[in-house]
Amino acid sequence: MFRKTLLSGIDQFNNLPKNMDVKVDLMLDYLQLLIKWNKAYNLTAIRNPEEMVSKHILDSLSIASRIDGQYFLDVGTGAGLPGVILAILYPERQFDLLDSNGKKTRFLFQVKTELNLDNIAIFQCRVEHHSVGPVYDGILSRAFSTLHDMVKGSNHLLKETGHFYAMKGVYPDSEIDQLKQMEPGYTVKEICPLTVPGENAERHLVVIGKN
């Protein structure tokens, strides 16, 4: 049942990799783990599995063709969104998943183990305390914080040529104005309207880089 919904949504995206069968299987395995663990761990407020397909999996896939690089950090990853889905889609890229919530990181360790995702690493800490150095090509967030807080808290982790990729709902005018005032070394490079199959709500991806 969920496979049909997921495949229908994937068909509406352009520029996704070919031969998605194995990847779709893994995404559905992830969905089953999310459904199971959500009952005890409250990983997401969405309880309807059909909604999870569009609001979580397809929403994560909506930025897939827009990220550039090989090494990414998903900050405030929660249940692993969008990081787990993108790691399944791009097994040749590395995705570090960071969250301060122990229940969520325990779930992510289970996902990594059961799905054999060798291209993800999991960190339980606040982003300010994550000190791997400026190594990431891209830092991702999905409803994690304001643009200013995202940049301020994690700019020490981004390569000079890297980008922040912030997934937002409605066009974040006030957050963009705040970023300009508070972080003059960074510029909004692009704001991409996103289309998520099965969803009518506004979605945007804000891409931020150094001046």
C-alpha positions in Angstrom: 0.0 0.0 0.0 2.7 2.5 1.0 4.9 1.3 -1.9 2.3 2.5 -4.5 2.1 6.0 -2.8 5.9 6.3 -2.6 6.5 5.2 -6.2 3.8 7.5 -7.5 5.4 10.4 -5.6 8.9 9.5 -6.9 7.7 9.4 -10.4 6.8 13.1 -10.1 10.3 14.2 -9.3 12.9 14.9 -11.9 16.6 14.2 -11.7 16.5 11.3 -9.2 18.8 8.4 -9.7 17.6 5.5 -11.8 17.1 1.9 -10.6 15.3 2.9 -7.4 13.9 -0.6 -6.5 16.4 -1.4 -3.8 16.3 2.2 -2.5 12.5 2.1 -2.3 12.7 -1.1 -0.3 15.0 0.6 2.2 12.8 3.6 2.5 9.9 1.4 3.2 11.9 -0.5 5.8 12.8 2.8 7.4 9.1 3.7 7.4 8.2 0.5 9.2 10.8 1.2 11.8 9.5 4.7 12.3 6.0 3.4 12.7 7.1 0.9 15.3 9.4 3.1 17.3 7.1 6.1 17.2 4.6 4.3 19.4 7.0 4.4 22.3 9.4 7.1 21.5 7.2 9.8 20.0 9.6 10.5 17.2 7.1 12.4 15.1 3.7 14.0 15.7 2.4 12.4 12.5 0.8 9.0 13.3 -0.8 8.2 9.9 1.7 6.0 7.9 0.3 7.3 4.6 1.0 10.8 5.7 4.5 9.8 6.7 5.2 8.9 3.1 4.4 12.4 1.8 5.3 14.5 4.8 8.6 12.8 5.6 9.9 10.6 2.8 8.8 12.6 -0.2 9.4 15.9 1.6 13.0 14.7 2.1 13.4 13.7 -1.5 12.2 17.1 -2.7 15.7 18.6 -2.0 17.7 15.6 -3.4 18.6 17.2 -6.7 19.5 20.5 -5.1 22.3 19.5 -2.7 25.9 19.7 -3.9 28.9 17.8 -2.4 29.9 14.5 -0.8 29.9 15.1 2.9 26.8 16.4 4.8 25.6 17.1 8.3 21.9 16.9 9.1 21.6 19.1 12.1 18.6 18.6 14.5 17.9 15.4 12.4 15.2 14.1 14.8 14.0 10.8 13.3 16.6 11.1 10.6 14.9 13.5 8.2 16.1 14.3 5.6 19.4 12.6 6.3 18.4 9.0 6.3 16.3 9.3 3.1 19.1 11.1 1.3 21.7 8.6 2.5 19.6 5.8 1.1 19.2 7.7 -2.2 23.0 8.5 -2.4 25.0 5.6 -0.9 28.2 7.1 -2.4 27.8 10.2 -0.2 28.4 10.5 3.6 25.7 11.9 5.9 26.3 12.7 9.6 23.1 12.9 11.7 23.2 15.1 14.8 20.6 15.4 17.5 20.7 16.1 21.2 17.8 13.8 22.0 18.9 10.4 23.2 15.7 8.6 22.2 16.0 9.8 18.7 19.7 8.9 18.3 18.9 5.4 19.7 16.3 5.0 17.0 18.9 6.2 14.4 21.4 3.6 15.6 18.8 1.0 15.1 18.0 2.3 11.6 21.7 2.3 10.7 22.1 -1.3 11.9 19.0 -2.8 10.4 19.3 -1.1 7.1 23.1 -1.5 6.9 23.6 2.1 6.1 27.4 2.4 6.2 27.3 6.0 4.9 25.7 7.5 8.0 27.2 8.4 11.3 25.2 9.4 14.4 26.1 12.0 17.0 24.2 12.9 20.2 25.1 16.4 21.2 24.2 20.0 20.6 25.6 21.4 17.3 27.7 24.0 19.1 29.6 21.1 20.7 30.1 19.1 17.5 33.8 19.7 16.8 34.9 17.7 13.8 36.2 20.8 12.1 35.1 22.7 9.0 34.6 19.5 6.9 31.1 19.6 5.6 30.2 20.4 2.0 26.6 21.0 3.1 24.7 21.4 6.4 21.0 20.4 6.2 18.1 21.3 8.5 14.4 20.6 8.4 12.4 22.8 10.7 15.4 22.9 13.1 15.8 26.6 13.9 15.8 30.1 12.4 18.2 30.7 9.6 20.3 32.9 11.9 20.5 30.3 14.6 21.4 27.6 12.1 24.3 29.6 10.7 25.5 30.9 14.1 25.4 27.4 15.7 27.1 25.4 12.9 29.2 27.7 10.8 32.4 26.3 12.4 31.6 23.0 10.7 31.1 24.2 7.1 33.8 24.3 4.5 34.7 27.7 3.0 32.9 26.7 -0.2 30.1 24.9 1.5 26.4 25.7 1.8 23.6 25.6 4.3 20.4 24.0 3.1 17.4 25.0 5.2 14.1 23.4 4.6 11.3 25.8 5.4 7.5 26.1 4.9 6.2 29.5 3.8 8.7 32.0 2.4 10.7 33.1 5.4 11.0 36.9 4.9 11.6 37.8 8.5 14.3 35.1 8.9 16.1 36.3 5.8 16.1 39.9 7.1 17.4 38.7 10.4 20.2 36.7 8.8 21.3 39.8 6.7 21.5 41.9 9.9 23.1 39.3 12.2 25.4 37.4 9.9 26.8 39.8 7.3 29.4 37.2 6.2 26.7 35.0 4.8 24.3 35.5 1.8 21.2 33.8 0.7 22.3 32.3 -2.6 19.0 30.8 -3.7 15.4 30.3 -2.5 13.8 27.3 -4.2 10.1 26.6 -4.1 9.6 22.9 -3.5 6.8 20.7 -4.7 6.0 17.7 -2.6 3.7 15.1 -4.1 0.6 14.7 -2.0 1.1 18.0 -0.1 -0.4 21.4 -0.7 1.4 23.4 1.9 4.1 25.8 0.8 7.7 24.5 1.0 10.9 26.3 0.3 14.6 25.4 0.4 16.9 28.3 1.4 20.5 27.9 0.3 23.0 30.0 2.2 26.8 30.4 1.5 29.7 32.6 2.5 30.1 36.0 0.8 
